[in-house]
Amino acid sequence: MKSRWPGLIRFRPVFIGAAAAAMVVCLVWGQALTASAPAGKPSAGPSKWSAPDLETARKRAAVVPAPIRKLRRETPADRLKRLGKNRPTWRDLKHRFLLLSSPLLATDKYGPVRFMHAKHAQVVGDCLQCHHARAADLPRPEIEGCGACHRGGKTGAASTISLHSALHRQCRGCHQRQKKGPTDCTGCHRKRVPDHARLVKLLPRPTPFQVTRECLRCHAKQGQDVLQSAHWLWKGPSPYTVGHTRATDLGKATRTINNFCIHIAANWPRCTSCHVGYGWSKAKFDFKDPGRIDCLVCHDTTGTYVKAPPAAGMPAKGVDLVKVARAVGRPNRGTCGGCHMSGGGGDAVKHGDMCRALIRPSRDLDVHMGGYDLKCHHCHRTTNHKIAGRATSVPVVEGVVTCESCHTARPHAGAELGHHLNQHVKHVACETCHVPFFARARHTKMSWDWSAAGDRKRPASKYPSGLPRYDWQKGAFTWGRWVKPTYAWYNGYTRRHLLGDRINLKGVTVLTRPEGSPGDKTARIYPFKVHDAVQGADAEYNYLLVPHLWTDGGFWKTADWQRSFIQGMKAAGLKYSGKYKWVKTRMYWVLAHQVGPAETALSCAQCHPILHRSPEKGCARCHDEMRGQKYVDLIRRGLSPAWVKKAPLRVRKTVIGTDWLDFKALGYKGDPIEHGGRGD
């Protein structure tokens, strides 16, 4: 019998990336989960938090290698002949990630460059292209950092070319020749944000609109950029929505509907609390007025800026706007998370892979944020305030982000099972193996029954976790933590149920369905959080209804569904027959965050039980031993004990199965090792 919580076995991928160009891969060789916090407020976490992988790279970067006084006189061909089979390759690299910074670089205009050493080494394939010289004195290693030679004319160095010049000549020159990778300054660097303490001129106790006017005094162009962005308009192009790929007006402000709080119509003051503007309290709002932009919600660095939940985007009382304005900087995980981590009315409610624990995460919760201190904009690259990203929950797309953007389509180079794992990347998304559970730091909402709402006499109740089980205003809920994902084929396109579309009269109406199938060569298996709900529909027109929930006259005041639907549908501009019924709906939310380190990932035997049951039909057909190690030792490596200890007891007791993926549900005849995959 299959276990509901089968176990995990790991593989060991190598961190590599996407740009197919050779930068200088050598600059610096000598180089607790937080407590839950209310939405919009800074998360209480450890007073001294740091990202270990980034700190290691930072310490390594601070070490200046001993200068090379004399170079060996040999041509590249002579060097290759001398090295022979001992020629260094990317498999010999010691550091996968470097921070391109050094005491030899004197600049305060730009920040250090995060450099994916393993990515470039693997893509280029020849270490000697960048490490192009060898010290004459033999005790020194074959490969050293650039700073050993390029010392900016300092006495004793083998070269008078500065480290700054050498790096830019090598990196940018290679990118230009290959016509790949960035060639401008901001493609690699991030400008340091100047201190605004003396730049901002505000009187005491300004209004939010006065703060915005002061921002626009220097940033008028940026204000115009915001007016064209999805975060401002809440609508935009939907190139990955099936049947609406040419639409430019889909979004939360128009026809997008969900099974949480349903729709924005008639509920503006509450829903627009997360709008990047001020005063969107009704249907009509001046989207052409840059003076209504809320600059502080994204650029606060003090952790003190909070929006008032019912105030249509206005800041909460007591926020020191002058203090916040004088300390603005780049967005961080806290500013982005104020809305995205707290959607649906609370921390982690909507997104099973995002919560405020990611503001100061442990490395095992998310290796990118907790290990390397990656901010949201490092992956969700931003151009003119248009932020790249594609979700199943909302249709607007301003750019695409994928794991392959950094890790390439062959991310497991160097791993013992690298060849086979890289073959899997064609059919299995990175997240499927690297996000084996979601909601590991906080509970996430798994179902919402609106039909149970309205009973004022029914007492409110909570789960042992303290989360609500029943609330007369909202209905009944279920929650989950350490939840195994639902898996489905996904090619990047989503089939959406929009406001006014007919419901499924024979079953569940799926509001967001990932598009794809085994026969679709562009689709891969992805993990999803599935959220089920019971919500209102018109009994005659057979489309979903928009309830008026917030403000006077709304359901949360009156407990009157009929009145709520009348007002909500009027605001939405759709007819209401006067009769309603309750229907089941479902949403698929793709999982892309809370990516753990390699030792927490799924591996071969986790998904292929035949590797345990009948080795002769699995790897043993070709392999008996690999590098002196039996293959079964590779495929049966268990989950890190330290990681498992963080799981609830029910998970720890059952982290043993080998049936993680239901292959038949995914359209296979059975285990692809036995029955063949879609490429066979």
Disulfide bonds with the S-S distance in Angstrom:
Cys26-Cys146 2.39
